[in-house]
Amino acid sequence: MGFRISFGKKKIINLTIKDHVIRYVDLKNTNPPMVQNLGESLIMRPLRQSLKNVCLIGKSRED
């Protein structure tokens, strides 16, 4: 799942969220765009399991 967040005309942040990691890129809105910061953060196993459980609760079940 990817997101693009814009803060006015000067800054754009792209987020990519996977099962195990969150990746981000912070761009300066110039021509061409310049990368100011980038990185990734691992999602710990207990948090991943909690997030999966929350997603399962939101789904409808047919009995």
CORGI-V373892 format. One record per helix or strand of 3 or more residues. SS is the DSSP state (H for helix, E for strand). FROM is the first residue (numbers start at 0). TO is the last residue. If there is no record, write none. Layout:
ss | from | to
SS | FROM | TO
SS | FROM | TO
This chain:
ss | from | to
E | 1 | 6
E | 10 | 16
E | 20 | 27
E | 33 | 41
H | 44 | 57
